[in-house]
Every structure is written in structure tokens, then in C-alpha cells.
């Protein structure tokens, strides 16, 4: 009991000493806290005012139980057997959607899309906007000429080697290369775009943050459309290849069938009333050829219809819960949050500094 009481008294004394020390050093505490608050306010004023436009959708594949069953019933009337192939092909899980948006081919496609801005009468590409019209905030230049100064100096003293009159190998020509005009737009389009899949609820939220609310909505709509096109192309790729192959075979057999049909009709027109053995043999040969070609042609026609249905069945549907709209209020910077965070951080660092310096001084 005495040990507990002694320990409790020691803790009370230590706490009183700390409070007394902070009161004695309150001037330093206030100065450091106010300095951090001032830095936070400056950070907020130098930050870019942004607006966020977002959309939420649910990616779905047509249900085999309802859609597939109904289509199988309709197809059976035409003599087409859809079988149990069902969905066919694999789909991209929503968790990989951010990887698609960050891929270089996807971002390069986005840079070629047209947008409308007040500064230009005609529509311009996203690449042109970031290279010619985009105005970075003061914080951007502060970072560039402080933290980014080593990179600037490297680029100045780097001597590029120009190779003239040499053709690039065929393999190198097929590899994507980023030119100097695309570096900054590619970086910015990745920074302003965010895709957040909710695996538990099965929804995907896409948001674009820009300094112009209308531009944010335009780019959000473009990203949404391009992402959905990429997912559809991947999902129906196998079924589409099969459809195109059958279509090619069908066109060839259709031409062959029409020629065989014409030959048989012409022979019958020219040999009406003839009962010679040669005529009968030739007629049987043409009819056999016609029946064989027609059988293959008819089978390919059924397969072509089946392939069409398969492509349609594999095409995913995107149910939009919250469509893209022009944001009404700014999303950043949150000055109140920045101020409170700066004050708390400043106070914590100030208290830590006072306690540590006092401990070292006593030692």
C-alpha cells in the first residue's frame, strides 16, 4: 500500500513539474505554435482551389439465369443451341480498375480527348490544356524551386546525345515512348483522377479534382466512358474474335452457295425436257454440290447468330448510381482543418522540444 501511494505521489509531482515547466516556457510554446499556425495558413493560401466531380456505378454482367435462359429458348426456335458456355471469358475485378486508369495507354488516350474551357473558343485536347492553359498554384512553384531544385539542376547540366540518320529497330518502334510534351500532362491526369472500388458493396467511385468545376465534370465523364469501353473490350474480346472468324467463314460460304445455286438453276433452265444419262448425272452432281454447300452455309448461319448472342451476353452493363455532375462547392483546401492541424502539430512539437531540451539540460 505504501509503495502504491509513493508511486502515485511521484506521478503527481512529475505532472506538476511538467505543467510548471510549460507555464515557465509558455512564451516559447506560444511562439512555436503560432509559427506553425502561420505556416499552415500560408500553405492553405498557396494551395490550389479545387473542385471534385464524381460518379458511382456498379459493373455487372448479364445474368445467365434470366437473360441466358430466355435467349436459349428463343435461339432454340431457330435451331441454335447456346449450350452451357454462358458468360465465357473472364472479367476484370473492380480492385484492378485503378491499375487500368494508371496504365500508360489509358492515360495517352485521355490526353487526346477534347474539352471545352472558357479561355478558348474552340475545344482543345486535355494535353493542350495542361501544356498551354493550366496555371499551377504558388505551392507548385515553391515545391519546384525548393524540393525539386536538384532535378532542375540535373536537367540543365545533362547533355542529351542526338543520334541522326539511324533508323529505330522494329521492336523499339512498337514500344511506347513518352515525349517531353506528354510528361507533365500524364503526371497531372494521374494526380487529378482517382478510382475507389468498394469490394464489400460492389460499387466503384470515380472522381476527378480540378481547379475548374466544369472541366472537372467533363474529364470525369470522359474517364468514365473510356474506362467502361476498356472493360467491355476486355470482356467481349474472346467472343468477338470467334464472331469475326465465323463471319469470315460465313461470307465465303455464302458466296460459294450463291454460285452453286446459280449453276444448278442455269443447268435446269438449259436442259429442260432432256432425259439423257449425262444430263441426269450432271444434275445429280450439281444438286449434291448444292446440298453440301447449303448444309455448311446453313450451319455457319446458325453459328453466326449464336456468336452474336454470345457477344451481347458477354457485354457488361454499368448501372450508374450517382451520375457525373458539376460540383457546386469547392473540395479544397479546407482552411479550418489545415489551421487546426497546424496548431495541434505545432503545440505537440513545442511541448516535445521543451521537455527534451529541459531533460538534456538537466543531464
C-alpha positions, 0 to 999 in steps of 0.5 A: 500500500505504501509503495502504491501511494509513493508511486502515485505521489511521484506521478503527481509531482512529475505532472506538476513539474511538467505543467510548471515547466510549460507555464515557465516556457509558455512564451516559447510554446506560444511562439512555436505554435503560432509559427506553425499556425502561420505556416499552415495558413500560408500553405492553405493560401498557396494551395490550389482551389479545387473542385471534385466531380464524381460518379458511382456505378456498379459493373455487372454482367448479364445474368445467365439465369434470366437473360441466358435462359430466355435467349436459349429458348428463343435461339432454340426456335431457330435451331441454335443451341447456346449450350452451357458456355454462358458468360465465357471469358473472364472479367476484370475485378473492380480492385484492378480498375485503378491499375487500368486508369494508371496504365500508360495507354489509358492515360495517352488516350485521355490526353487526346480527348477534347474539352471545352474551357472558357479561355478558348473558343474552340475545344482543345485536347486535355494535353493542350490544356495542361501544356498551354492553359493550366496555371499551377498554384504558388505551392507548385512553384515553391515545391519546384524551386525548393524540393525539386531544385536538384532535378532542375539542376540535373536537367540543365547540366545533362547533355542529351546525345542526338543520334541522326540518320539511324533508323529505330529497330522494329521492336523499339518502334512498337514500344511506347515512348513518352515525349517531353510534351506528354510528361507533365500532362500524364503526371497531372491526369494521374494526380487529378483522377482517382478510382475507389472500388468498394469490394464489400458493396460492389460499387466503384467511385470515380472522381476527378479534382480540378481547379475548374468545376466544369472541366472537372465534370467533363474529364470525369465523364470522359474517364468514365466512358473510356474506362467502361469501353476498356472493360467491355473490350476486355470482356467481349474480346474472346467472343468477338474474335470467334464472331469475326472468324465465323463471319469470315467463314460465313461470307465465303460460304455464302458466296460459294452457295450463291454460285452453286445455286446459280449453276444448278438453276442455269443447268435446269433452265438449259436442259429442260425436257432432256432425259439423257444419262449425262444430263441426269448425272450432271444434275445429280452432281450439281444438286449434291454440290448444292446440298453440301454447300447449303448444309455448311452455309446453313450451319455457319448461319446458325453459328453466326447468330449464336456468336452474336448472342454470345457477344451481347451476353458477354457485354457488361452493363454499368448501372450508374448510381450517382451520375457525373455532375458539376460540383457546386462547392469547392473540395479544397483546401479546407482552411479550418482543418489545415489551421487546426492541424497546424496548431495541434502539430505545432503545440505537440512539437513545442511541448516535445522540444521543451521537455527534451531540451529541459531533460538534456539540460538537466543531464 
